Amino acid sequence: MGTGMTIIVTLIILFVIQYINEKREVEKDYDRFVHEAMNKPREEKPDGNEFNDNNSICLDDRTTTGLVLATLRSIGCDPEIEEHDNNNWVGFEYQGEHFNIQCSDDCRLITIYDNWWYQISIYSDIEEIAELHKIINLVNQYASCTLVYTANKEIEQIGVHSKKEILFRKEIPNIDKYLIATLMNFFKVQRLVLAELEKCSVTENN
């Protein structure tokens, strides 16, 4: 093996080690927050309201959808809701990113979607498309949310999307912070994917 090849192999190994360490930190941060939130006792107000003073409004816990809407408003979002196929779809902006939450009042699980946050032309080089697929498959081994990609022939784009299913019920203490922590993990996964794409671009240019 030549010196140049040895250097390339060494760099790839270092990149993989760095990537795995970053993924582990993401998972540790999220798991630690959820563990603390689920085990922290609630602070009751004198009037019996079980939500603490950090919530500016009384959360509507009568339905899953009501709890979702109230929690989003409590973190500064302005949600919009539509009903499709017995499911409620809640759209909202958070830190400049558009998210959707699929929820049903018959279930305490909700699914959060971040769609089309990265895209390339369907006419891109085969190598570029293959590299994108490889990175998505790699990230899915460690990410706290699931990455998928779809092709839309009408707009001639291949898009990357993220989704995550979480438990969402009134018994979760500090549920606003719990939701924020989940949303922040979407941004972390985005940064990891974009960083890997940038590494590939640098390697190709060299």
ChimeraX commands (.cxc) that place a marker at each C-alpha (Angstrom):
marker #1 position 0.00,0.00,0.00 radius 0.5
marker #1 position 1.46,3.36,-1.06 radius 0.5
marker #1 position 1.95,6.34,1.21 radius 0.5
marker #1 position -0.95,8.25,-0.40 radius 0.5
marker #1 position -3.35,5.36,0.06 radius 0.5
marker #1 position -2.24,4.92,3.67 radius 0.5
marker #1 position -3.01,8.58,4.38 radius 0.5
marker #1 position -6.45,8.30,2.77 radius 0.5
marker #1 position -7.29,5.15,4.76 radius 0.5
marker #1 position -6.09,6.81,7.96 radius 0.5
marker #1 position -8.23,9.89,7.31 radius 0.5
marker #1 position -11.29,7.75,6.61 radius 0.5
marker #1 position -10.78,5.86,9.87 radius 0.5
marker #1 position -10.42,9.13,11.79 radius 0.5
marker #1 position -13.59,10.50,10.17 radius 0.5
marker #1 position -15.53,7.36,11.08 radius 0.5
marker #1 position -14.30,7.47,14.70 radius 0.5
marker #1 position -15.21,11.16,14.98 radius 0.5
marker #1 position -18.62,10.50,13.45 radius 0.5
marker #1 position -19.41,7.64,15.83 radius 0.5
marker #1 position -18.33,9.72,18.83 radius 0.5
marker #1 position -20.55,12.61,17.74 radius 0.5
marker #1 position -23.51,10.27,17.32 radius 0.5
marker #1 position -22.96,8.76,20.76 radius 0.5
marker #1 position -22.90,12.23,22.31 radius 0.5
marker #1 position -26.19,13.12,20.58 radius 0.5
marker #1 position -27.84,9.97,21.93 radius 0.5
marker #1 position -26.36,10.50,25.43 radius 0.5
marker #1 position -27.65,14.08,25.60 radius 0.5
marker #1 position -31.15,13.06,24.54 radius 0.5
marker #1 position -31.32,9.99,26.76 radius 0.5
marker #1 position -30.04,11.98,29.73 radius 0.5
marker #1 position -32.66,14.68,29.26 radius 0.5
marker #1 position -35.53,12.22,28.88 radius 0.5
marker #1 position -34.36,10.25,31.94 radius 0.5
marker #1 position -34.18,13.41,34.06 radius 0.5
marker #1 position -37.54,14.69,32.81 radius 0.5
marker #1 position -39.33,11.40,33.40 radius 0.5
marker #1 position -37.93,11.02,36.92 radius 0.5
marker #1 position -38.24,14.62,38.10 radius 0.5
marker #1 position -41.23,15.15,40.41 radius 0.5
marker #1 position -43.73,17.78,39.38 radius 0.5
marker #1 position -43.99,21.07,41.21 radius 0.5
marker #1 position -47.60,21.70,42.20 radius 0.5
marker #1 position -48.98,25.19,42.46 radius 0.5
marker #1 position -50.96,26.16,45.58 radius 0.5
marker #1 position -54.17,26.17,43.53 radius 0.5
marker #1 position -53.63,22.55,42.60 radius 0.5
marker #1 position -52.45,23.13,39.03 radius 0.5
marker #1 position -49.91,20.38,38.45 radius 0.5
marker #1 position -47.97,22.26,35.80 radius 0.5
marker #1 position -45.10,24.39,37.08 radius 0.5
marker #1 position -44.61,28.14,36.71 radius 0.5
marker #1 position -42.40,27.71,33.64 radius 0.5
marker #1 position -45.57,27.18,31.59 radius 0.5
marker #1 position -47.17,30.50,30.66 radius 0.5
marker #1 position -50.48,28.82,29.87 radius 0.5
marker #1 position -52.47,25.92,31.22 radius 0.5
marker #1 position -51.80,22.97,28.97 radius 0.5
marker #1 position -54.87,21.30,27.50 radius 0.5
marker #1 position -54.35,17.63,28.40 radius 0.5
marker #1 position -57.85,16.44,27.51 radius 0.5
marker #1 position -56.68,15.19,24.11 radius 0.5
marker #1 position -53.33,14.41,22.52 radius 0.5
marker #1 position -53.94,17.07,19.87 radius 0.5
marker #1 position -54.86,19.65,22.50 radius 0.5
marker #1 position -51.70,18.87,24.45 radius 0.5
marker #1 position -49.59,19.17,21.30 radius 0.5
marker #1 position -51.12,22.53,20.35 radius 0.5
marker #1 position -50.82,23.97,23.84 radius 0.5
marker #1 position -47.23,22.80,24.25 radius 0.5
marker #1 position -46.22,24.29,20.91 radius 0.5
marker #1 position -47.77,27.62,21.87 radius 0.5
marker #1 position -45.94,27.51,25.20 radius 0.5
marker #1 position -42.57,27.36,23.36 radius 0.5
marker #1 position -43.44,30.27,21.12 radius 0.5
marker #1 position -44.82,28.49,18.05 radius 0.5
marker #1 position -47.98,29.35,16.12 radius 0.5
marker #1 position -49.32,25.93,15.06 radius 0.5
marker #1 position -51.84,25.29,12.29 radius 0.5
marker #1 position -53.91,22.11,12.20 radius 0.5
marker #1 position -55.51,20.07,9.42 radius 0.5
marker #1 position -57.35,16.75,9.57 radius 0.5
marker #1 position -56.58,13.96,7.10 radius 0.5
marker #1 position -57.63,10.30,7.28 radius 0.5
marker #1 position -58.61,10.40,10.97 radius 0.5
marker #1 position -55.26,11.97,11.88 radius 0.5
marker #1 position -54.51,15.54,12.86 radius 0.5
marker #1 position -51.55,17.20,11.16 radius 0.5
marker #1 position -50.06,20.12,13.04 radius 0.5
marker #1 position -47.68,22.38,11.13 radius 0.5
marker #1 position -45.39,24.89,12.85 radius 0.5
marker #1 position -42.13,26.81,12.54 radius 0.5
marker #1 position -39.32,26.34,15.05 radius 0.5
marker #1 position -36.01,28.19,14.72 radius 0.5
marker #1 position -36.67,28.80,11.04 radius 0.5
marker #1 position -37.47,25.17,10.25 radius 0.5
marker #1 position -40.92,23.92,9.27 radius 0.5
marker #1 position -42.09,20.80,11.13 radius 0.5
marker #1 position -45.25,18.70,11.05 radius 0.5
marker #1 position -46.66,16.56,13.84 radius 0.5
marker #1 position -49.00,13.69,13.09 radius 0.5
marker #1 position -51.22,12.89,16.05 radius 0.5
marker #1 position -54.47,11.19,16.92 radius 0.5
marker #1 position -56.61,11.57,20.01 radius 0.5
marker #1 position -56.85,7.78,20.18 radius 0.5
marker #1 position -53.09,7.44,20.74 radius 0.5
marker #1 position -50.49,8.92,23.08 radius 0.5
marker #1 position -47.74,8.56,20.49 radius 0.5
marker #1 position -47.01,11.36,18.03 radius 0.5
marker #1 position -44.75,11.44,14.97 radius 0.5
marker #1 position -42.69,14.53,14.18 radius 0.5
marker #1 position -41.61,15.19,10.58 radius 0.5
marker #1 position -39.03,17.54,9.11 radius 0.5
marker #1 position -39.49,17.23,5.35 radius 0.5
marker #1 position -37.38,18.34,2.38 radius 0.5
marker #1 position -34.58,19.91,4.42 radius 0.5
marker #1 position -32.04,18.81,1.80 radius 0.5
marker #1 position -32.51,18.00,-1.86 radius 0.5
marker #1 position -30.64,17.30,-5.08 radius 0.5
marker #1 position -31.76,16.98,-8.67 radius 0.5
marker #1 position -32.97,13.58,-9.85 radius 0.5
marker #1 position -30.60,14.13,-12.76 radius 0.5
marker #1 position -27.54,14.34,-10.49 radius 0.5
marker #1 position -24.58,12.08,-11.19 radius 0.5
marker #1 position -25.12,8.49,-10.15 radius 0.5
marker #1 position -22.12,8.78,-7.85 radius 0.5
marker #1 position -23.64,11.79,-6.06 radius 0.5
marker #1 position -26.97,10.04,-5.55 radius 0.5
marker #1 position -25.24,6.87,-4.37 radius 0.5
marker #1 position -23.15,8.89,-1.91 radius 0.5
marker #1 position -26.26,10.53,-0.50 radius 0.5
marker #1 position -27.92,7.14,-0.03 radius 0.5
marker #1 position -24.81,5.77,1.66 radius 0.5
marker #1 position -24.60,8.67,4.10 radius 0.5
marker #1 position -28.29,8.38,4.99 radius 0.5
marker #1 position -27.92,4.66,5.65 radius 0.5
marker #1 position -24.85,5.33,7.77 radius 0.5
marker #1 position -26.48,8.07,9.82 radius 0.5
marker #1 position -29.56,5.92,10.43 radius 0.5
marker #1 position -27.40,3.47,12.37 radius 0.5
marker #1 position -26.75,6.10,15.05 radius 0.5
marker #1 position -29.29,8.92,14.66 radius 0.5
marker #1 position -31.97,9.65,17.24 radius 0.5
marker #1 position -34.48,10.12,14.42 radius 0.5
marker #1 position -35.04,8.21,11.18 radius 0.5
marker #1 position -33.85,9.60,7.84 radius 0.5
marker #1 position -35.62,8.77,4.59 radius 0.5
marker #1 position -35.35,10.03,1.04 radius 0.5
marker #1 position -37.94,10.27,-1.71 radius 0.5
marker #1 position -37.94,11.27,-5.37 radius 0.5
marker #1 position -40.51,13.72,-6.70 radius 0.5
marker #1 position -40.67,13.61,-10.49 radius 0.5
marker #1 position -42.90,16.66,-10.70 radius 0.5
marker #1 position -40.28,18.96,-9.20 radius 0.5
marker #1 position -37.42,16.69,-10.37 radius 0.5
marker #1 position -35.84,16.51,-6.92 radius 0.5
marker #1 position -34.68,13.87,-4.48 radius 0.5
marker #1 position -35.49,15.05,-0.95 radius 0.5
marker #1 position -34.21,14.08,2.48 radius 0.5
marker #1 position -36.65,13.93,5.40 radius 0.5
marker #1 position -36.43,13.18,9.12 radius 0.5
marker #1 position -39.05,11.70,11.42 radius 0.5
marker #1 position -39.33,10.53,15.00 radius 0.5
marker #1 position -42.10,8.91,17.02 radius 0.5
marker #1 position -42.27,9.85,20.69 radius 0.5
marker #1 position -44.56,9.34,23.67 radius 0.5
marker #1 position -46.54,12.52,24.37 radius 0.5
marker #1 position -48.79,12.59,27.40 radius 0.5
marker #1 position -49.61,14.90,30.28 radius 0.5
marker #1 position -47.69,12.77,32.82 radius 0.5
marker #1 position -44.35,13.87,31.31 radius 0.5
marker #1 position -42.88,16.61,33.52 radius 0.5
marker #1 position -41.56,19.71,31.75 radius 0.5
marker #1 position -43.18,18.53,28.55 radius 0.5
marker #1 position -42.26,21.78,26.79 radius 0.5
marker #1 position -38.55,21.14,27.37 radius 0.5
marker #1 position -39.04,17.50,26.39 radius 0.5
marker #1 position -40.42,18.63,23.02 radius 0.5
marker #1 position -37.64,21.19,22.56 radius 0.5
marker #1 position -34.99,18.53,23.22 radius 0.5
marker #1 position -36.60,16.30,20.58 radius 0.5
marker #1 position -36.69,19.10,18.01 radius 0.5
marker #1 position -33.07,20.04,18.68 radius 0.5
marker #1 position -32.04,16.49,17.80 radius 0.5
marker #1 position -33.47,17.02,14.32 radius 0.5
marker #1 position -31.05,19.92,13.86 radius 0.5
marker #1 position -28.12,17.87,15.17 radius 0.5
marker #1 position -28.85,15.08,12.69 radius 0.5
marker #1 position -29.09,17.62,9.89 radius 0.5
marker #1 position -25.68,19.02,10.76 radius 0.5
marker #1 position -24.14,15.55,10.81 radius 0.5
marker #1 position -25.51,14.69,7.37 radius 0.5
marker #1 position -24.39,18.01,5.89 radius 0.5
marker #1 position -20.96,17.59,7.45 radius 0.5
marker #1 position -20.59,14.16,5.85 radius 0.5
marker #1 position -21.68,15.55,2.49 radius 0.5
marker #1 position -19.11,18.33,2.84 radius 0.5
marker #1 position -16.38,15.79,3.57 radius 0.5
marker #1 position -17.28,13.91,0.42 radius 0.5
marker #1 position -17.19,17.13,-1.58 radius 0.5
marker #1 position -13.74,18.03,-0.23 radius 0.5
marker #1 position -12.44,14.54,-0.98 radius 0.5
marker #1 position -13.73,14.69,-4.55 radius 0.5
marker #1 position -12.20,18.13,-5.14 radius 0.5
marker #1 position -8.84,16.87,-3.94 radius 0.5
marker link #1:1,2 radius 0.2
marker link #1:2,3 radius 0.2
marker link #1:3,4 radius 0.2
marker link #1:4,5 radius 0.2
marker link #1:5,6 radius 0.2
marker link #1:6,7 radius 0.2
marker link #1:7,8 radius 0.2
marker link #1:8,9 radius 0.2
marker link #1:9,10 radius 0.2
marker link #1:10,11 radius 0.2
marker link #1:11,12 radius 0.2
marker link #1:12,13 radius 0.2
marker link #1:13,14 radius 0.2
marker link #1:14,15 radius 0.2
marker link #1:15,16 radius 0.2
marker link #1:16,17 radius 0.2
marker link #1:17,18 radius 0.2
marker link #1:18,19 radius 0.2
marker link #1:19,20 radius 0.2
marker link #1:20,21 radius 0.2
marker link #1:21,22 radius 0.2
marker link #1:22,23 radius 0.2
marker link #1:23,24 radius 0.2
marker link #1:24,25 radius 0.2
marker link #1:25,26 radius 0.2
marker link #1:26,27 radius 0.2
marker link #1:27,28 radius 0.2
marker link #1:28,29 radius 0.2
marker link #1:29,30 radius 0.2
marker link #1:30,31 radius 0.2
marker link #1:31,32 radius 0.2
marker link #1:32,33 radius 0.2
marker link #1:33,34 radius 0.2
marker link #1:34,35 radius 0.2
marker link #1:35,36 radius 0.2
marker link #1:36,37 radius 0.2
marker link #1:37,38 radius 0.2
marker link #1:38,39 radius 0.2
marker link #1:39,40 radius 0.2
marker link #1:40,41 radius 0.2
marker link #1:41,42 radius 0.2
marker link #1:42,43 radius 0.2
marker link #1:43,44 radius 0.2
marker link #1:44,45 radius 0.2
marker link #1:45,46 radius 0.2
marker link #1:46,47 radius 0.2
marker link #1:47,48 radius 0.2
marker link #1:48,49 radius 0.2
marker link #1:49,50 radius 0.2
marker link #1:50,51 radius 0.2
marker link #1:51,52 radius 0.2
marker link #1:52,53 radius 0.2
marker link #1:53,54 radius 0.2
marker link #1:54,55 radius 0.2
marker link #1:55,56 radius 0.2
marker link #1:56,57 radius 0.2
marker link #1:57,58 radius 0.2
marker link #1:58,59 radius 0.2
marker link #1:59,60 radius 0.2
marker link #1:60,61 radius 0.2
marker link #1:61,62 radius 0.2
marker link #1:62,63 radius 0.2
marker link #1:63,64 radius 0.2
marker link #1:64,65 radius 0.2
marker link #1:65,66 radius 0.2
marker link #1:66,67 radius 0.2
marker link #1:67,68 radius 0.2
marker link #1:68,69 radius 0.2
marker link #1:69,70 radius 0.2
marker link #1:70,71 radius 0.2
marker link #1:71,72 radius 0.2
marker link #1:72,73 radius 0.2
marker link #1:73,74 radius 0.2
marker link #1:74,75 radius 0.2
marker link #1:75,76 radius 0.2
marker link #1:76,77 radius 0.2
marker link #1:77,78 radius 0.2
marker link #1:78,79 radius 0.2
marker link #1:79,80 radius 0.2
marker link #1:80,81 radius 0.2
marker link #1:81,82 radius 0.2
marker link #1:82,83 radius 0.2
marker link #1:83,84 radius 0.2
marker link #1:84,85 radius 0.2
marker link #1:85,86 radius 0.2
marker link #1:86,87 radius 0.2
marker link #1:87,88 radius 0.2
marker link #1:88,89 radius 0.2
marker link #1:89,90 radius 0.2
marker link #1:90,91 radius 0.2
marker link #1:91,92 radius 0.2
marker link #1:92,93 radius 0.2
marker link #1:93,94 radius 0.2
marker link #1:94,95 radius 0.2
marker link #1:95,96 radius 0.2
marker link #1:96,97 radius 0.2
marker link #1:97,98 radius 0.2
marker link #1:98,99 radius 0.2
marker link #1:99,100 radius 0.2
marker link #1:100,101 radius 0.2
marker link #1:101,102 radius 0.2
marker link #1:102,103 radius 0.2
marker link #1:103,104 radius 0.2
marker link #1:104,105 radius 0.2
marker link #1:105,106 radius 0.2
marker link #1:106,107 radius 0.2
marker link #1:107,108 radius 0.2
marker link #1:108,109 radius 0.2
marker link #1:109,110 radius 0.2
marker link #1:110,111 radius 0.2
marker link #1:111,112 radius 0.2
marker link #1:112,113 radius 0.2
marker link #1:113,114 radius 0.2
marker link #1:114,115 radius 0.2
marker link #1:115,116 radius 0.2
marker link #1:116,117 radius 0.2
marker link #1:117,118 radius 0.2
marker link #1:118,119 radius 0.2
marker link #1:119,120 radius 0.2
marker link #1:120,121 radius 0.2
marker link #1:121,122 radius 0.2
marker link #1:122,123 radius 0.2
marker link #1:123,124 radius 0.2
marker link #1:124,125 radius 0.2
marker link #1:125,126 radius 0.2
marker link #1:126,127 radius 0.2
marker link #1:127,128 radius 0.2
marker link #1:128,129 radius 0.2
marker link #1:129,130 radius 0.2
marker link #1:130,131 radius 0.2
marker link #1:131,132 radius 0.2
marker link #1:132,133 radius 0.2
marker link #1:133,134 radius 0.2
marker link #1:134,135 radius 0.2
marker link #1:135,136 radius 0.2
marker link #1:136,137 radius 0.2
marker link #1:137,138 radius 0.2
marker link #1:138,139 radius 0.2
marker link #1:139,140 radius 0.2
marker link #1:140,141 radius 0.2
marker link #1:141,142 radius 0.2
marker link #1:142,143 radius 0.2
marker link #1:143,144 radius 0.2
marker link #1:144,145 radius 0.2
marker link #1:145,146 radius 0.2
marker link #1:146,147 radius 0.2
marker link #1:147,148 radius 0.2
marker link #1:148,149 radius 0.2
marker link #1:149,150 radius 0.2
marker link #1:150,151 radius 0.2
marker link #1:151,152 radius 0.2
marker link #1:152,153 radius 0.2
marker link #1:153,154 radius 0.2
marker link #1:154,155 radius 0.2
marker link #1:155,156 radius 0.2
marker link #1:156,157 radius 0.2
marker link #1:157,158 radius 0.2
marker link #1:158,159 radius 0.2
marker link #1:159,160 radius 0.2
marker link #1:160,161 radius 0.2
marker link #1:161,162 radius 0.2
marker link #1:162,163 radius 0.2
marker link #1:163,164 radius 0.2
marker link #1:164,165 radius 0.2
marker link #1:165,166 radius 0.2
marker link #1:166,167 radius 0.2
marker link #1:167,168 radius 0.2
marker link #1:168,169 radius 0.2
marker link #1:169,170 radius 0.2
marker link #1:170,171 radius 0.2
marker link #1:171,172 radius 0.2
marker link #1:172,173 radius 0.2
marker link #1:173,174 radius 0.2
marker link #1:174,175 radius 0.2
marker link #1:175,176 radius 0.2
marker link #1:176,177 radius 0.2
marker link #1:177,178 radius 0.2
marker link #1:178,179 radius 0.2
marker link #1:179,180 radius 0.2
marker link #1:180,181 radius 0.2
marker link #1:181,182 radius 0.2
marker link #1:182,183 radius 0.2
marker link #1:183,184 radius 0.2
marker link #1:184,185 radius 0.2
marker link #1:185,186 radius 0.2
marker link #1:186,187 radius 0.2
marker link #1:187,188 radius 0.2
marker link #1:188,189 radius 0.2
marker link #1:189,190 radius 0.2
marker link #1:190,191 radius 0.2
marker link #1:191,192 radius 0.2
marker link #1:192,193 radius 0.2
marker link #1:193,194 radius 0.2
marker link #1:194,195 radius 0.2
marker link #1:195,196 radius 0.2
marker link #1:196,197 radius 0.2
marker link #1:197,198 radius 0.2
marker link #1:198,199 radius 0.2
marker link #1:199,200 radius 0.2
marker link #1:200,201 radius 0.2
marker link #1:201,202 radius 0.2
marker link #1:202,203 radius 0.2
marker link #1:203,204 radius 0.2
marker link #1:204,205 radius 0.2
marker link #1:205,206 radius 0.2
view
